[in-house]
Each structure stands twice: as structure tokens, then as C-alpha cells.
């Protein structure tokens, strides 16, 4: 049984660990929606004008990891109608660790469209403007870090645990992009979008080397050479020995909020390029490279460099598993140990974070004037890592009055990802809802409401699910461009 407080903690962790997959809304690509130019700037909808209003027009959520599913965190217990977590004493830790990879990634993403505008000019020209609020993160964690935490240090005595693959960054920024697409021949259409990026808050870990030496007496020595960078309302205080004394998130006065959110000192640039080509009247291929860019962080920067060797109490969750300590207690001990041992130099040097670049290759076959089959390969490059997915879809586009798509995606080491998209337009209002990762199987979790309550409640959660991808919104859409020989809205048939 899971008590409510423990359940809430594990649930939040599970949501954080749920895979934001390679990555983007693959189902959107072949739908007749203005937002598909965000995946390929050469794509365009059939309407002649669209307006996107703040927040209403588009919210896109992705949460992604490549190593655990809900079923690895919640599993059947005893009695059979109850569920236990991976930290339960009766659970076999080795079963959980068997799912962990050498490099384990976690990638949350959230994008909110503040404003959108797209319209036709002349013959075959389409111009568009987007303002998006974006949050992106990625973290790579080595397998040994999980094994040390869940099994303790007994298996590592006399060894050096290599954590040099540990890295990560978080960035919250505003994107202002403007682009156009044009038919250069009766078969070839090209699109480009330039973007100004304004960083609001960011953090990164630049890891040159990091290792933990476990002595025969089970002591832990951390050998570190890394940089930790912050930009935002964060203050790091040192003691007289240059150890970290405390890290505080600064309060922002009400009259300073606008300046913080609308700041322009952390600037960057971005670029999307794309193309579509009609092989025949029914077969169309396309390609795009998106999010080529960076943000240079200069405002409110704290840069910490650690190049030292020191002993610390270790990362060990075995006391949590056997019930002698809580997660909070173990976490506090680890933080105190690191704070008291890390000797750091603060230089406040500017730092740079790069956007996760995406590469799309797609093709579609129009079975009829309204129904098409699509195939999309999407690759996302994040630092030294690469995420790949392949999507097959069946798409129905009835002008821009109604559009729907059903997709199947092989991605993130999973082959049971079903996606669905629906868009309809009553009058000038175009509503849409798209999800790329629909869970197929579900578990019922029994919540323990008290030892003698006799009234336990339950909650149904997906079992084999490691990705969340959701996009929804409403556009104002006007007109409906009739398809002409030399002016074809790519991948959309009216």
C-alpha cells in the first residue's frame, strides 16, 4: 500500500521522469494547421490568414526520458490488488537497475505561443510571425549514479566511479521568429525562419571530469573538474574557506518582474530552414533543419568552477529502502556534505547554451484528394547525444474545416506509441488537440488512507509509458486557399 504523502512524492518524480521523446509533435506535421510551419518553415496551411492569440493559440508539452516507464516505478505488490514503488523493501532493486542504461537522459520541454500571424502575399508567398515562450531542459545521468544510490557503496570498493558523462542545462527564453516560404518552381518550395532569442533564466553544467573513489573503508572521495553556471535571480554565498555556505533564490519585487521577464541582455539567434518537393502530383517529399541557434547569458550570471578532491558522505538510498531514513533526510545529508566540501572559485563569466537542433525527413502519398499516408523521420541533436524517431500516419484533411491524423511512432526504445490529432473549424475559430504518446495499458494504484480506515481509494495510471507529448490551442483562421498547379500547400490537399 502507498500512503498519500509518499504517493504524491513518487508521482511527482514519475511525472518528471516521464519521457518530453525525441521531441516534438510528429502527428502535427501532416495536418492542415498553421502551427506545422514550426516543424518545417516550408509547410503552410490552406487558409489565407491566421491569427494566434496569447496562450490560447498553442501550448506544447513534452516530457521525455529513455530509461524508465511508469511500470518500472509502480508495480504489483501483495496483495495482488495493491501497487508498490521501486523503493519498497520487497522490490528487487536489480530488476529496476536492469532497465537503467549507461547514459540516461531526461528532457522536459514546454512552449506557449504568445502570438502568431501568417498570411499569403501574391502568388505562392506565405509570411509568418511567431512569439513563443519556451522552457527546455536536458540532463544526462550515468548508470553508476543509480547503482550507487540504490545498492550502496559495497559493490564499488576500491573502484573509481566515472561520472564524466553527467551533464545538463535548463533554459527559459523568449523566441521571436519571422519567416516566409515561396514556390521557386512548380515543384520546389523553400522556407526560412530567423529567430531572435532572449534568455530569461538559465543554468548549465560543463563537466570536464567527475569521479567518485570508494575506499576499502567505504569512504567517498569526489574528484571534480567542472563548471556550474547560473543566470537569473540566484545568489551563491561562500564562507571564509570558499566553501558553499548557501544558495538562495532571490525575491523579485513586483516593480521588477516586468524587467526580469522582458529583459534583453541575454540575447541569442536561431534559424529554421526547410523545403518541400513534388515528385508527382501525389508524392511529396520534404526536409527541414530547425532550432539552429544559441543563447548567450550575460545578465545576473554566477559561474562556479570546482577543481578539487574531497571526501563526502555519499549518495546512498539503502536507508530509504529499508525504512530507517526518509528521502528528505538522505538528501539533506548529501547537500550538507557537498556544501561543506566543495571548494569553488566564482568568476561570473558569461556562458552559452545551444538549442537542441532537429532534423526532419518526410514523405507523403495522397491516396485521394483528401486522404494521405505519411512517413516522417525526426532526429534531435542534444549536445553529444542523438534522439531518433520514425512516424507513420494516416491523414484526413477536408480543406481547413476538418483535419485529423492517426499515427504510429517508433521512438525512445519503444514501439507501441500511438498518436492522434484533431482539428475543426466552426466559422473563424479553429480548434485543435494533438497527442503523440497515448498510453495503451494502465495500472490501478491503491492509496492507503489510514491503517484502520477501511476506505482505501484508488487511482488509475498508465503502466508502460515514458513519454508525454501534448499540443492544444485555438486559431483565428480566415479564407481557404484553393489548390492551384503552381501554388500547392505542401502535404495538405484541399
C-alpha positions in Angstrom: 0.0 0.0 0.0 1.1 3.6 -0.6 0.3 6.3 1.8 -0.9 9.5 0.3 2.2 11.6 1.2 4.6 9.0 -0.2 2.4 8.5 -3.2 2.4 12.2 -4.1 6.2 12.4 -3.8 6.7 9.4 -6.1 4.0 10.6 -8.5 5.7 13.9 -8.9 9.0 12.1 -9.5 7.3 9.8 -12.0 5.9 12.8 -14.0 9.3 14.4 -14.1 10.8 11.2 -15.3 8.3 10.7 -18.0 9.8 10.9 -21.4 9.5 15.2 -23.2 10.7 12.0 -26.7 12.6 12.9 -29.4 10.9 15.5 -29.1 8.2 17.2 -31.0 4.7 16.7 -32.3 5.2 14.3 -35.2 1.4 14.0 -35.7 1.2 17.7 -36.4 3.5 17.5 -39.4 0.9 16.3 -41.9 -2.1 18.2 -40.5 -3.6 21.3 -42.1 -2.7 23.6 -39.2 -0.8 26.9 -39.2 1.5 25.5 -36.4 3.1 23.0 -38.7 5.5 25.6 -40.1 7.2 25.4 -36.7 8.3 21.9 -37.7 9.2 22.9 -41.3 9.0 26.5 -42.4 8.2 25.4 -46.0 4.9 24.0 -44.9 1.8 26.2 -45.0 -1.9 25.8 -44.2 -4.6 26.2 -46.8 -6.2 29.3 -45.1 -5.0 32.7 -46.4 -4.8 34.3 -42.9 -4.4 33.1 -39.4 -4.0 34.9 -36.1 -2.8 33.3 -32.9 -3.8 34.9 -29.6 -1.7 34.8 -26.4 -1.6 31.3 -24.8 -4.9 30.4 -26.4 -3.3 29.5 -29.8 -0.8 27.0 -28.7 0.5 25.1 -25.7 3.0 22.3 -26.4 4.3 20.0 -23.6 6.9 17.3 -23.9 8.4 15.3 -21.1 10.9 12.6 -22.1 13.3 10.0 -20.6 15.0 7.0 -22.2 15.3 4.6 -19.2 12.1 4.1 -17.1 8.3 3.7 -17.6 5.6 4.1 -15.1 5.6 0.3 -14.7 9.2 0.5 -13.5 8.2 2.9 -10.8 4.9 1.4 -9.8 4.5 -2.4 -9.8 2.2 -5.1 -8.4 2.6 -5.8 -4.7 0.9 -8.1 -2.2 -2.0 -8.4 -2.0 -2.3 -8.5 -5.8 -4.7 -5.5 -6.0 -2.0 -3.2 -4.5 0.9 -1.5 -6.1 4.4 -0.8 -4.6 7.1 1.5 -5.7 10.7 0.7 -6.8 11.9 1.9 -3.4 9.8 -0.6 -1.5 11.8 -3.1 0.6 10.0 -6.1 -1.2 11.0 -4.9 -4.6 14.1 -6.4 -6.3 16.4 -3.4 -6.9 18.3 -5.4 -9.5 15.1 -5.6 -11.6 14.9 -1.8 -11.6 18.6 -1.4 -12.3 18.3 -3.8 -15.2 16.3 -1.1 -17.1 18.9 1.6 -16.5 21.2 2.5 -19.4 24.8 3.6 -19.3 23.6 7.1 -20.2 20.1 8.1 -19.0 18.5 11.2 -20.3 15.7 13.4 -19.1 14.3 16.2 -21.3 11.4 18.4 -20.3 10.0 21.0 -22.8 7.2 23.5 -22.6 6.3 26.0 -25.3 3.5 28.6 -25.1 2.6 30.7 -28.2 2.2 34.3 -27.2 1.3 35.5 -30.6 1.1 34.1 -34.1 0.4 35.5 -37.5 0.5 34.1 -41.0 -0.8 35.3 -44.3 -0.5 34.9 -48.1 1.2 37.6 -50.3 0.9 37.4 -54.0 1.3 34.1 -55.8 2.8 31.3 -53.8 4.3 33.5 -51.0 3.5 33.0 -47.3 4.8 35.1 -44.4 4.5 34.2 -40.7 5.5 35.6 -37.3 5.7 33.8 -34.0 6.4 34.8 -30.5 6.8 31.8 -28.2 7.7 31.4 -24.5 9.9 28.3 -24.2 11.3 26.2 -21.4 13.8 23.4 -22.2 16.0 21.2 -20.2 18.1 18.1 -20.6 20.0 16.0 -18.1 22.3 13.0 -18.7 22.9 10.7 -15.7 25.3 7.7 -15.8 24.2 4.3 -14.7 26.7 4.1 -11.8 25.0 7.0 -10.2 21.7 5.0 -9.9 23.5 1.8 -8.7 25.4 3.7 -6.0 22.2 5.3 -4.8 20.1 2.2 -4.7 22.6 -0.5 -3.8 25.1 1.4 -1.7 28.8 1.5 -2.0 29.7 -2.1 -1.2 30.0 -3.1 -4.8 32.3 -0.2 -5.6 35.1 -0.6 -3.0 38.5 0.0 -4.5 37.0 1.5 -7.6 36.6 4.9 -9.2 33.1 5.6 -10.4 33.3 7.5 -13.7 30.6 10.2 -13.8 32.2 12.3 -16.6 29.1 11.8 -18.7 26.9 13.7 -16.2 25.8 16.9 -17.7 22.7 19.1 -18.1 21.2 22.5 -18.8 18.0 24.4 -18.3 16.9 27.4 -20.2 13.8 29.7 -20.1 13.7 32.1 -23.0 11.5 34.0 -25.4 11.6 33.4 -29.1 10.6 36.0 -31.7 10.7 34.5 -35.2 9.7 35.7 -38.6 9.9 33.8 -41.8 8.5 33.2 -45.3 8.0 30.4 -47.8 7.8 30.6 -51.5 7.3 28.4 -54.6 10.6 28.7 -56.5 9.4 26.2 -59.2 6.2 24.4 -59.8 7.6 21.5 -57.8 10.0 23.1 -55.2 9.0 25.2 -52.3 11.6 26.7 -49.8 11.0 28.2 -46.4 13.2 30.0 -43.8 12.6 31.5 -40.4 15.0 33.7 -38.5 14.7 34.0 -34.7 15.8 36.4 -32.0 16.1 34.7 -28.7 16.0 36.5 -25.3 17.2 34.4 -22.3 15.2 34.9 -19.1 16.8 32.3 -16.8 19.3 29.5 -17.5 21.7 27.0 -15.9 24.3 24.6 -17.2 26.8 22.0 -16.0 30.1 21.7 -18.0 31.7 18.5 -16.8 35.3 18.0 -17.7 35.8 15.2 -15.3 33.9 13.8 -12.3 34.6 10.6 -10.4 33.9 9.0 -7.0 36.6 6.9 -5.4 35.2 4.4 -2.9 37.8 3.3 -0.4 38.0 0.0 1.4 36.6 1.6 4.5 33.5 2.7 2.3 34.6 6.4 2.4 33.8 8.5 -0.6 36.2 10.8 -2.3 34.9 13.1 -5.1 37.4 14.1 -7.8 35.8 17.0 -9.7 36.7 19.4 -12.5 33.5 21.1 -13.6 31.8 24.4 -14.1 28.3 25.2 -12.9 26.7 28.4 -14.5 23.5 30.2 -13.5 21.8 33.2 -15.0 18.8 34.5 -13.0 17.8 35.6 -9.5 20.1 33.1 -7.8 22.7 34.1 -5.2 25.5 31.7 -4.0 27.2 32.7 -0.8 30.7 31.4 0.3 32.3 31.1 3.7 35.8 32.2 4.5 37.2 29.0 3.1 35.4 29.4 -0.2 33.0 26.6 0.6 29.4 27.0 -0.5 27.6 28.4 2.5 24.1 28.7 0.9 22.3 29.0 -2.4 19.3 31.3 -2.4 16.6 32.2 -4.9 16.3 36.0 -4.7 12.9 37.6 -4.3 11.8 39.8 -7.2 9.9 42.9 -6.3 6.7 43.5 -8.1 8.0 46.5 -9.9 11.0 44.4 -11.1 9.0 41.5 -12.5 8.5 43.1 -15.9 12.1 44.0 -16.3 13.1 40.4 -15.4 10.7 38.8 -17.8 11.2 41.3 -20.6 15.0 41.6 -20.3 17.0 41.7 -23.5 20.6 41.3 -22.2 20.8 37.6 -22.7 20.5 37.5 -26.4 20.8 34.7 -29.0 20.0 33.8 -32.5 18.1 30.9 -34.2 17.3 29.7 -37.6 14.9 27.2 -39.3 15.2 26.1 -42.9 13.0 23.7 -44.9 12.0 22.6 -48.3 9.3 20.5 -50.0 9.4 18.9 -53.4 6.6 17.4 -55.5 7.9 14.2 -57.1 4.5 13.6 -58.7 1.0 15.1 -58.2 0.5 12.5 -55.4 4.0 12.1 -53.9 5.6 14.9 -51.9 8.9 14.8 -50.0 10.2 17.4 -47.5 13.1 18.1 -45.2 13.9 20.7 -42.5 16.5 21.7 -40.0 15.1 23.6 -37.1 16.4 25.2 -33.9 19.9 26.0 -35.2 20.9 28.5 -32.5 22.2 29.6 -29.1 21.6 31.9 -26.2 24.5 34.0 -24.7 23.9 34.5 -21.0 25.4 37.7 -19.6 22.9 39.1 -17.0 22.9 38.1 -13.4 25.5 35.4 -14.1 27.0 33.2 -11.4 29.8 31.0 -12.7 31.2 28.4 -10.2 34.3 26.3 -11.0 35.2 23.3 -9.0 38.6 21.6 -9.4 39.3 19.7 -6.2 39.3 16.4 -4.4 37.4 16.0 -1.2 35.6 13.4 0.9 31.8 13.4 1.3 29.1 11.3 3.0 28.0 9.6 -0.2 24.8 9.1 -2.1 23.0 6.1 -0.6 19.3 5.4 -0.7 19.6 2.0 1.0 18.4 3.6 4.3 15.3 4.8 2.5 14.7 1.3 1.0 15.0 -0.4 4.4 12.8 2.3 6.1 15.4 3.8 8.6 15.5 7.2 6.9 13.4 9.3 4.7 14.3 10.7 1.2 14.4 14.2 2.7 16.9 13.1 5.4 19.3 11.4 3.0 19.0 14.4 0.6 19.8 16.9 3.4 22.8 14.9 4.4 24.2 14.8 0.9 23.6 18.5 0.3 25.3 19.4 3.6 28.3 17.2 2.8 28.7 18.7 -0.6 28.3 22.3 0.7 31.0 21.7 3.3 33.4 20.0 1.0 33.2 21.8 -2.4 35.9 24.5 -2.7 34.9 26.7 -5.6 36.0 29.9 -7.4 33.3 32.3 -8.6 34.2 34.3 -11.7 30.8 35.3 -13.1 31.9 34.7 -16.7 29.2 34.7 -19.4 28.2 31.3 -20.8 26.4 29.9 -23.8 23.7 27.3 -24.2 22.7 25.8 -27.5 19.3 24.9 -28.8 18.5 21.2 -29.4 18.6 21.0 -33.2 16.0 19.0 -35.1 16.3 17.3 -38.5 13.1 16.2 -40.3 12.8 14.0 -43.4 9.3 13.2 -44.6 7.2 11.9 -47.5 3.5 11.7 -48.2 1.4 9.9 -50.7 -2.1 11.3 -51.5 -4.4 8.3 -51.9 -7.3 10.6 -52.7 -7.7 14.4 -52.8 -8.5 14.3 -49.0 -6.7 11.3 -47.6 -2.9 10.8 -47.5 -0.3 8.4 -45.9 2.8 10.0 -44.3 6.2 8.8 -43.2 8.4 11.1 -41.0 11.9 10.6 -39.6 12.8 13.1 -36.9 16.3 13.4 -35.3 17.1 15.6 -32.4 20.7 16.5 -31.5 21.3 17.5 -27.9 24.9 18.1 -27.1 26.7 14.8 -27.8 23.5 12.8 -27.9 21.1 12.0 -30.6 17.4 11.1 -30.4 15.6 9.4 -33.3 12.0 8.6 -34.1 10.1 7.2 -37.1 6.4 8.0 -37.5 3.8 6.5 -39.9 0.5 8.3 -40.2 -2.9 8.3 -42.0 -4.2 11.8 -42.5 -7.6 13.2 -43.5 -7.7 16.9 -44.5 -11.1 18.3 -45.6 -10.0 21.8 -46.6 -9.3 23.5 -43.3 -12.8 22.8 -42.0 -11.7 19.4 -40.6 -8.3 17.7 -40.2 -7.4 14.5 -38.4 -4.4 12.2 -38.2 -3.7 8.8 -36.6 0.0 8.0 -36.2 2.3 5.2 -35.0 5.8 6.2 -33.8 8.9 4.0 -33.0 10.8 6.2 -30.6 12.7 6.2 -27.3 13.3 2.5 -27.3 9.5 1.9 -27.5 7.4 0.6 -30.3 3.8 1.0 -29.0 3.4 4.8 -29.4 0.1 5.7 -30.9 -0.7 9.4 -31.7 -3.9 11.2 -32.6 -4.7 14.7 -33.9 -8.0 16.5 -34.4 -8.7 20.0 -35.7 -12.0 21.5 -36.8 -13.1 25.0 -37.7 -16.6 26.4 -36.9 -16.6 29.8 -38.6 -13.3 31.6 -38.0 -12.4 29.6 -34.9 -10.0 26.7 -35.5 -9.6 24.3 -32.5 -7.0 21.6 -32.3 -5.8 18.9 -29.9 -2.8 16.6 -30.7 -1.1 13.9 -28.7 1.7 11.7 -29.9 2.1 9.3 -27.0 -1.2 7.6 -25.9 -0.7 5.0 -23.2 -2.1 1.6 -24.1 -2.0 -0.2 -20.7 -3.0 1.1 -17.3 -2.5 0.1 -13.6 -4.8 0.7 -10.7 -3.0 2.1 -7.6 -4.4 1.5 -4.2 -4.0 4.5 -1.9 -3.8 3.7 1.8 -6.0 6.2 3.7 -5.0 5.0 7.1 -4.4 1.8 9.0 -7.9 1.4 10.2 -9.9 3.5 7.8 -11.2 0.6 5.8 -11.9 3.0 3.0 -8.9 3.0 0.6 -9.2 4.9 -2.6 -7.5 4.1 -5.9 -6.1 5.9 -8.9 -5.6 4.6 -12.5 -2.2 5.5 -14.0 -0.5 4.4 -17.3 1.9 1.4 -16.8 4.2 1.3 -19.8 4.5 5.0 -20.5 7.7 7.0 -20.7 6.7 10.0 -22.9 4.2 12.9 -22.6 3.5 14.9 -25.7 0.5 17.2 -25.8 -0.3 20.2 -28.1 -3.6 22.1 -28.0 -5.0 25.5 -28.8 -7.3 27.7 -30.9 -6.5 29.8 -34.0 -8.4 32.5 -35.8 -8.5 31.4 -39.4 -9.8 33.2 -42.4 -10.2 32.1 -46.0 -9.3 28.8 -47.6 -6.9 28.9 -50.5 -7.9 26.8 -53.4 -5.1 24.4 -54.6 -3.5 25.5 -57.9 -0.9 23.8 -60.0 1.8 26.3 -59.2 0.8 27.1 -55.6 0.5 23.9 -53.6 0.2 24.0 -49.8 2.6 21.1 -49.2 1.4 18.0 -47.6 -2.2 19.4 -47.5 -4.8 18.7 -50.0 -8.0 20.9 -50.3 
